[in-house]
């Protein structure tokens, strides 16, 4: 907070685990998270691919394996012969679903290498395509190309949500936010109110695509809790509008293919059991099957014997619902069973209670089998949703285990809550680092915040900084939201700002993180919309502080817009700077274009125009070197500590003589948004050419700028040495200095076989990694596609070895551009 001059230290999982001596719950125990990260392509799927030797013809290929947006393919006809396997990038390769050639009058022709094996092409295709599964067309073509299927559930998408409190009804919900598959949903018709919003993981059995209720014979009407807010006529008009707009807001059906199937139950009305109320999962209580709807769904009510009770705790269940147990389950597991309110005495006895109620216990056969084979252990750490406040995701500790259930202590919740009882298959628990990876606020433990505050020097510019809600004297008393269009004299309504994910992202912005940004922001107040856009760009940078510095306002320059304070966090430090944004809609397009050029990316990367198919700047065919020559600043300056009086960039300083330790990352995944402990700049990217400030000079940064003067003295590159055990973190003694040498290649790496790649690696100090390349059959083409994030993810390497490997890969790429590229 600028007013207080104090800012909290950013929570670091690695340090916390080391300080507490705890371990993270294994990543494989969170199956719903693994499912959400699948890219939609699976081994065995078939597609039509352009033949390398003849780009005018195509042939059917099968997916062998996937690695991020890379696919390993084999042309059908090669059988088990793996020699001709090849890698391709979904975003750039000429790939299409089965049937595309026929529809577009393209030629399917057997490649030369297997022509002798296929005498009758038509007969062969009929055999291999019989019952074949085609790669998803929506992920190969159009705006969804190369996207993670999960990202298709964008804000504004519509789904249907069963009412799991009252009855078997469903109503349309709008996606307000998608955080790694955890959806914030708002009932259709309540656009202006968040009172009834719900957070649900997209694989929840009660969530469906639009049209599910009608297809399955359920009533489509708003739940009782909101039904009285509007008249029946208005609700019907809303429903009619939804049906008219169904195609525009629909979500692909295959997104739900991995959702658990609801099986057939054998419960009867009146049966007794033990249950945990999902809305307050803190105790196990006696419960009754209140109603059976059909073979799939029934209603459970938590028993309450008080005559004056105001309402009942009832909810819909299915055979695999979590938190339902046979009678005596608590007793057999040494757990406390909370007697029903109004029960005489404290010693609850099931036999007496059943006799008193005249009821029977639900037989054991009604309940799903429980398992203890899940990987969780006591004292393990994870991240979990607070059931009292679903907006909160807290640090959680496993305090107890029984069969398939965990007792979790939530640390850091705003209001203390008892230990929560959750199933090991709950979709409200997540692995360590999930929040950071998905850009969501994790509630840190209270003890981690106390006495860990940094004081920062607040240097305000001399010119007045207006509130972001005050863009004009006439708006002083008007409350604005970022999504509210504001029009004054036709000038103050900012159009939608689109992120054109296919455009070149330049040296400062991480392409992977750019791809995760929403399709658009706005429309609304210009200052608010542009501030949100710039904040998203800063967070999508390799080094957020450096992008903030590029964007900051030069105090000596004339102001033409509005000064807005933006923040960035990088390597545990907090940065703040004043950035100029425009205030009128007529200047937005020029502002976006100039900002893109300032960041050395495609001028169309973001702005009021959507790039549908091909960028007008033709940025996709230009190399990074050529692109920065055409649009970039070609500067070579060191970014050090801001000089006094010449910068408004503020930094929260670390305590002197205390250096952050480099520790293992417990969560390495596709969607890595930010990091406070390592440098995520990819090897070979221009942004790695200078330290952020003097305090960062001890960090290992691998820099290799392709645009620097070749006559300058060769730089020394700091790299990690490592043993054959790639999982062993490098120690300070193992860090050594090496000199980058220019590589001279005897042959074109595009033509290298797997053996050639292995031979090259064995000639370097990365020889122990050669076996990985041999096992994964990485040839020259695949080698040139590898980047630091891909290497870390697919080869499971620590940062040090990964950087060292990428250094050699970048040497090959540079030699390729200099010797063989046209």
N, C-alpha and C positions, 0 to 999 in steps of 0.2 A: 504494500500500500504506500503510495507516494507520500501521503499525508503523515504517516508515522515514520517513514524512513527505514522500515524494517521489513525484511522478507524471509519467509520460512525456507529452511534448507529442503532440497528435494529428497524425497525418500528413496533409498537405494536398497533393493532386495538383497543384493550380494553382501553388503555390509551388515544388514539386519540378520541374515542367516548366520553369518560368522559370529556376530555379537551374542546371539542367543544359543548358538551351538545346535541349531535345528537344521533339518533337511527339508527340501521341497518335495511335495507329493509327486510321484512319477508322472511324467507327461502323458504316458499311454493310458493312464487311468481315467482320463477325461475324453471319452469316446466321442461325445457330441462336438467337442472342439476340433478333434482330428477330422471329423466328417465335414465340418464347416470350412476347413482349409483345402478340401479337394478341389481341383481346378475344373472338374466336369469331364475330363478325359480319363479313360481307363484303358489298361492293357487289353488288347483284343478288339477294340473298336476299329472300324475301317473308315477310310476316307479316300478321296481322289486327289492325287498329288501330281504336280507338273513333273515331267521326266527331265532330269538334269541335262541330258545330252540333246534333248529336243523340247524346248520350252513351249512349242505349239501343241504338244501332245501330253496326255495324262495317263496315269495308271493307278490301279487300286493298291493301297498300302495299308498295313496293319500297325497299330500302335504297340510297340514293344514295352516302353516304359515312359514315364513323364518326370520332368524335373522343372518345377515352376512353369514358365511359359515355353519351355523347350520340350519337344517330343522326339523320341527315338523311334524311327519308322523303318519298316522293311517292306519292299514291294512284294505283293503276292506272287508266288511262283518260285521264290527262293527257298521255300520249305524251311528247314532248320538251319540253313546256311546263313551265318551271321556276318559274313565278310562284307556284304553290301549294305548293312544297316547304316543309316545316316540320321544325323540330328537336324532339326529345323526349328525355327522360331515361329510361334503361332502368329505373331504380329506382322512378320515380314514375308513368310513363305506363301507360296501359291497353293493353299489348301482349301478343299471343299468337301461338303458331305456327299455321301453316295447318291447318285442320281443327278448331280449337278451338270456333268458333261452332257448327258442326254437332254436335259432341259435347255441348256445353252448352246447346243449344237457344237460341242467341242469333241475332239478326237480322243478316244481311248485306244491306246496302242501299247503293245507289249514292249518293254525295254529291251535293248539289244542283248543285254547280258543273259536273259532267260528266254530268248526267242525260240531256241531249239527245244526247250522244255514244254512249250505250249503250242502244239500244232493247231489247235482249234480255239481261237480266242473267245468266241461266243459261248461255247460249251464250258470253258474254264470259268468264265465269269459267272455263269449260272450256278456252278457248283460252289464257288467260294463265297458268293453273296447270298446263298440260300440260308435264311435265318440269321444273317449277319447283323450286328449292331453298328449303326452308323454313328460317327462322331456328331455331337450336337451341332445342328446348323447355326443356331443363334450364337454359338461361341466361336464360329469360324468366319462369320460374315456380319457386316453391319456394325452398329455402334457397340454391340456387346462382344465384339471380336477380342479374344485373348483375355477377357475379364474373368475373374473368379465368379462362379455362378451366384455366390452369396451377395455380391455387389449389385445384382439385378433387383434385389429388394431395396429399392431406393426410396427416400422420403417422398411421400405422395402416392406410393403404391397402395393398393387396396387388398385386403384379405378378409376372411370370415372367421370370427372367434365364437366358439361355443361358450354359453354361459354356464360356468361350472359351479354356480352357487344356487340358482333357483330351479331351473328345469332344462330340458333338452331343447333349447332354442339357440339360435345363432344370430349375430348381427355383424354388419360390415364395420371394419376398423381401418383407419388410415395409418400408414407407417410414418411416424414423426421423426424417428431416428433409428439408425441401424448401427449398433456397436458390435462388430464381430459376430453378427448373427443374433445378438440380443436386441430385440425390437421394442421400441417404445411405441405403443399403440393408442390411438384415440378413436373413440366411437364416432362413426359417421353421423353428422348432424351436430356435433359438439366442437366445431372448429375453433370456437373462441374460448373454450374452457379446457383446462388440463386437470380438473378435479377428479375425473374418472379414468385418467390415463393408466395403462398397465404395461409392465415390462414382462415380455415373454420370449423365450428362445424360439427361433423359427422352426425347430423340429418338434415342438410341443404337440402332443396328439390332439389337443383341442383347437389348434390353429390350422386353417385350410385355405385353399385358393377360392376366389369368388366363384360361386355356383355350386359349392359343395352341399349346402343345405337343401337347395331345390332338388339336386340329383339324388339325395339320400332321404328325402321325405321329411325333413325337419322344418320347423317354422322359422321364417326369417323375419324377426322383429326385435326391436330394441329391448334390452333387459329392463326389469321392473325398476331398477335403481334410477334409470334416466327416462323411462317412458312418460312420466307425468310432466316432463319439462317442455314437451311440445304436444300439439294436438295430433290425433290419429291421421288427419288429412295431411298435415305437414310431414309426418313420418313416411306416408305413402308417396308424397312428392319427392322426398329424398331418395327413396328406394327406386323410383322411376328414373331419376337423374343418374343414379349409380349404374343402372342397367344400360343406359344410353352411352355412358362413358367407359364401359367395361373394358373395351379393347385398349384404350389409352392408358389405363392404370393397372392392367392385369400383370400378374407375375407368372413366369413360365412354370408349367405344371411339374416338370421334371425336377424342380428344386425340392419337392417334397418326397422324392422317391426313397430317400433314406430315413423317412420318418417312421417311428415304431408303429407296427400294425396293432390295432386294438383287437384282441381275441375275444372268444366267447366265455362268459362267466357262468357259474352255477350257484349264485347266491339266491336266496328267497327272502321275501319280506318278513321282518320280525327277527331274523337271525342276529345273534349277538357276536361281537368281536372286539378287539382292541384296536385303537386308531389314534393317529396324530393329526390334529387339525392343521391343514397346510397353511392356513392364514396365521396360526400361532403355534409353530412346531416345537414347543418346549416341553410338553408332557405327553405321556401315553394315558389314554382314558378309555373306559368302557364306551362302546358305541353300538348303534342298532342300524340294520338295513331298513331304512324307512320306506323305500319305494323301489321297485324294479321296473325300469322303462322298457327294456327289450333285452335281447341276448348279449348286448355289448355294454350297456350302461345301467347303473343303479345309484341310488342316493343313500349316503351315510349321514347319520345324525349323531353328534356327540351327546351322550346321555346327560340329562339334567333333571333331577327329581324335585326341584323347587316348584311349588305351585304358582308362584308369582313371577316366574321367568318371563322376560319381555320378548325375547327372540330365541330362535334355535340356531345352533351351529351345524348347518347341513351343507353338503357339497356333493357334486357328482363324481362317481368313481368308475373305473373299468377294471378288468381282471389284473392288469399290471400296474395299477395305481400304487404309488409309494405310500408308506405309512399306514397300511392295514395289516393286522396280525391276528392269528388265531387266539382264542381264549387261552389264558395261562402262559402266553409267550413271555410276558414280562417276568413272571415268577420263575420260569425255567432259565431265564438269562440273568437272574439276579438284579432285575430292574424294578424301580418303583412304579406302581400303577396308581394314578391319581383317582381316588374315588369320585363318583359323580357328585356335583354340588347337591346338597340336601340329603346325602346318604348318612344314616345314623351310625356314628362311630368312625374310628380311623382305620380299623382293621378290615379291609375289604376282602370278602370271600366270594369267589365266582360261583361256587355251588349254591350257596345261600341266595346270591343275587339272581341267578337263573330261576331258582325255585320261586323266589318272591315275584319275579316278573312274569313267570309262566312262559318263558322263552327257551329256545334251544340255541346252543352254540354253533356257529358256522363250522362245518367240518374242515379238517386240514386240507382236503383236496381242493377247496375253493381258492386257496391262496397260492401265489407264485412261489416257486422254489427260491430259497435264499442261498447266497454263496459268500464265501469269505475270500475268494480268489480275485482280489481287486487291486492289490498293490498299496493300499493305504495302511499306515501304521500310526500308532499314538505319537503325538508331538510333532507330526509332520505339518508343514505350513502350506497354505493354499489361499486362494481368493474366493470369497463367497458373498452372495447377495444377502443383505439384511432383510429378513422377512417382514419386519415392522416398517421399514422404509426402503422399498425396492429401488429407489434412486441410488442408494448407497451400495458400493461394493467394498467390503472390508477385508483386512488381513484376518485369516482364520487359522486356528490351531486345532488339530484333532485331539480331543481329550479322552475319547472312549470309542471303542468299536464293538459292535455286536452283529454278526452275520453280514448282511449287506447294508448296514446303517452306521453312520458316523455321528458323533456328538461334537459339535464345533463351537469353540469359544471365539466370538467375534471381537477383535481388538480394534479400537479406534472409532466405533460407532458413536454418533452424536449422543444418543441415549443408551446407557448400558442395557443389554438384554441377556437373558439366561442362555445357557448352551442350547444351540439349535439341533434338532434331530433331522438329518437328511439322508436320503438314499445315496449310495455310491454312484448311482446312475442319474442323480439329479442334474438338471440343466441349469441350476443356479449356483454351481460351484465351478471354479476355473483354476488352471495351473498358475503357478507363480509367474508373474510378468505379463499376464493376459491383459490387464488394464493398460499398462504402458504400451504394449504392442498395438492396442486398438485405440490409443489416444483418449482413454477414459480416466477420470479421476479416481484413484484408489485411496480409501480412507486409511491413513497410516496409523500405527499404534500411538496412543497418547504420549508414552514415554519417549518416543523418537522425536517428538516436537519440542518438548521442554528443554530449555537451555541450548537449543540448537538453532538460534536465529542469527542471521547475518545483518549487520548494519551496512547500508549502502550510502554512498555519497549522492545526494539528490541535487543535480545541477539543472535547474530549469532554464530554458532559453529566455532571453529578455523579452521577446515578443509574447503577447497574450496567447495562451492556449485555451481555445474555446471548448466547452463541453461538447461531446459527440452528439448530444441531443439538442444542441443549440446551433443550428446552421443559419438561422435568420432571426431577426428580432421578432418576427411574427410567429416563431415556433416556440418561444420561451415557455409558454404554458401548455404546450401540446405534448402529450405522452406519445412516444413513438416506439414501435417494435421494429426489429431489423427486417421483418417481412411486410411491413405496412408501406404501401406506396404513398409518398408525400408529394403533393403537387402545389406549388405556389407560383403563380404567374407562368405556369407551364415549364418551369425550369428545374424543380427539385425532385423529380421522380427518376431515380436511377433505373435503367433497364436491367434485365438479368445479365449477370456476368458468367459466361460459360468457360469451363476448363476444357480445352481441347486436348485430350489425353494423348492423341497420336502425334502431336507436334513435338519438335525437338525441344528438350527441356534444359539444355545448356550445361555449363560446368558447375553451377552452384546448386541446382535443384536435383533431388533424387528422383529418377524416373519412376521407380516403384512407388514412392510415396505420392508423387503427382497422380499416378493412376488410381490411387485410393481416394482422391479428393472427390467431392460431390460433382455431379454434372454441371450444376449451376448454383449461383448465390443470388438472392434478390427475387423480384425487384423491391425497391424501397428507397429510403433516404440515402443519398449519395455517400455521405460521410460514413454512415454505418455499414453500408454494403462494401465499400472499398476497404474499410478497416478490416472487415471480416475476410475479404479476399487476400489482403496482404498478410494477415495473421496466418491463414492457411498456407500461404507460400513460404513464410518463414519457418513454419513447423515442418514443411516438406523439404527443407534444405539439408544438405550433408552437414553443413555447419550453420545453424540458425543465426548465430551471432554475426557471422560474416555477411549473410544476406541482409540482416538488419542494418549493418554498416553501409552496405551498398545503397540501401533505400533511404537512409537518414537524410534529413534536410540540412543543406549547407547554410549555416547561420549568416554567412556573408552574402548569400544570394537573395534576390528579391523574392518575396512571397507572392504567389499568385493564387493560392488555394487556402487550405485549412490545415493547421498543424495538429497532428494526432499522435499521442504517445503510444508506441507499441513495445512489446516485450519479447525477449527470446531467452531461452535457457540452453546452455551448452557446457558440458563437462562440469556440472555442479555450480556453475556461476550464472547469475542472472544479469541480463543486459537490458537496457532501456534506451530508447532513442525517439526523437520527434521526427515524424515522417509527414511530408506534405501530401495531402489528397485534395482532389478537386471537389467542388460543391454543387456543380450544375451538370445536368445530364448531357448538355451539348459538348462537354469537354471530356466525358468519360472514355470514349473510344481512343482519343489521342493519348490520354493518361495511361491507359492500359498498354498501348503499343510502345510508348516511351519507356514504361517500366519493364516490359519484356526485353527491350533492347539493352537497357541498363543491366539486366541480369544475364545478357548474352544468350538468350533463348529465342525461339521463333517468335516473331512479333504477333503471331496468332495464338500463342499458347493459352492466353486468357484474354477475354474481352467480350463485348456485347454481341459478337458474331459467332455462331456455331459452325465449326468445320465439320461438315457431314461426311465427305468422302475423301477429297484430296485437298491438301492445304495450298492456298494460292501462292505461298512463298516457296513451295516445292522443297520444304525443309527435310523431307524424308530421304532425299537422294544425296544430300550434301553431307560430307564427313564433318566431324566436330571441328577439325582444324579449319576447313574451308568456311564453315558456318561462322565461327568466331571472327574470321577474317572479314566476312561480308557484313555481319551485324554487330559484332562485339567491339569492345573498346581496345583490344590488344594491349592491355596495360600489364605491367609487371611490377606491381608495387607490393611492398611488405605491409601487412596489416598488423600493426603492433598496438601497444597501449595507447588509447586516445590522448593526443597532445593537449595540454591544458589550454583552454580558451578557444580551441578550434574544433571541438566535437561535442555533440550532445549525447553521445553514447555513454551510458552509465553501466558500471559493472559491479556486481556484488563480490567482494574480494574474499578469498579463502583465508583462514587463519594462517599466520606465518609459520614456516617450518613444519607444516603438516601436509604431506603429499598423499593424495588418494592412491590407494593400492589398486593394482590391476587384478581383477578377480574374474572367476569363471562366470559366464552367463548361463543362467539356469533355464532360459526360455529363448530359443532361437527359432524364429518362424518367418513366414513370408511377409507378414505385415509389420515390419519393424519401423515404427514411426519416429522414435527418438531414443537417445541413449545418453546417459550422464556419465558413463565411465569409460567409453572407448570412442575412438574416432572411426566413424563409419564411411569416411570418404573412400571411394573405390580406387584401387591402384590404377594409376595412369590418368586420373581425372585432374584437370587443371586446378581445381580448388585446393588441392593438397600442397600447393607450392609455397605456403607461408604459414607461420604460426599465428594463432589468434591474438596472442599477447605474450609477453616475456615469460609469464608463469607457465605457459604451455610448452616451452621449448623442450622440456624433458619428455613430452609425449612422443611416441613413435609414430611418425607420419611419413607415409611413403609418398613422395611427390615425383611426378614425371610429366612435365608440361611439353606437349608436342609443338607448341608455338614459340618456345624460347629460342633465343639466338644460339645457333649450333657452335659458335666460336667461343662461347663463354666457358669458363672453367667447369669441368664435370662436377656435378654435385655429389656429395656423400649421402648415401641413403642408409638410414638406420633400419635394420631388419632384425627379425628374431631368428636365432638358430634353434634347432629343435632336434630331438632324438627320434628314433623310429616309432616311439609312442606318441602319436599325434595328439592324444588327449592330455598329455602332460603340459601344464602351463609353463611358459618360459620363466626362468628366474633371472634376476638382474645380471648374474655372472654369465648367463648364456647369450646376452645381448652383445652384438659386436657390430663394428662398422665395416661397410663394404663400399667399393667404388663401382658405380654403374658403368658397364662396358657396352659399347655398341655391338649389336649382334649382326653377323653377316650370314645369310642363309644360302645354302647350295640349291635348295629346291623350294617351290611354292608351297607354303603350309596348307593351302586349300586342298592340295593333292596328297597330303600326308595320310598314311594309313595309321591304324592304332599302334602298330609296331614302331612306326616312325616317331609318333608322339612319345611313346615309352622310351625310345632310344634317346630322344632329345632330353627328356627329364632326367634320365640316368647320367647325362653329361653335366648336370647342374647339382647344386647342393640340396635340391629337392628330390634326390633319387629315391628316398624311402617312400615317396608318394606315388611312384610309378606304378606300383601294383594296383592302386585304386583306379588309375586311368585304364589299366589293362582289364580289370574286372568290369568296369562300366563301359568298356569299349568306346572310348572317346578318341575320335579321329581328328584330323586337322581342322575340318570345318567346325566341329563341336568345340575344339580348343579355342578358336577365335571368337566363339560366342560366350565364353565363360567370363563372368565378372566376380567381384569380391562377394556380393550377397549370394550369388548362385553357388560359388565354391563353398562358402560356409554352410549353406543349407543342405546341399546335396552330398557333400563329402564329409560333413560333420567335423570340420576342422576348427581348432581354436583360431583366434584372430591372428596371432603371430605367424604360425605356419601358413595360414591362408593369405596373408599379405605377402609373405615371401614367395609363395607360389605365383600369386598374381603379378608380382614384379617380373618374373620370367615370362609369364603369358603376355604382359604388356610389351616386353622386349621383342617377342615374336610378332605381335601386332604391328609395332613400329617398323620392324624390318620388312614386314609384308607390305605396308603402305609405301615404304621408300623404294623397295626393289621390284614388287610385282603388281601393285594396284595401278590401274589406269588413271 
